[in-house]
Amino acid sequence: AERGLKDCQAWIFKYDRQHSRLSIEARNAETGNRSFSQLAHRLANE
């Protein structure tokens, strides 16, 4: 992982009781990183 990514991304690991699984949410400091958030979320849910 690149350092720049680490600085602008706040990773939140949470257990989704409704779906009984662990999910990852990426809170973006930049709205332009929305696609990355969606990608990370999709990968986390595979």
Summary of the structure (lengths in Angstrom):
residues: 46
radius of gyration: 11.3
end to end distance: 20.1
largest distance: 33.4
contacts: 93
relative contact order: 0.21
helix: 43%
strand: 35%
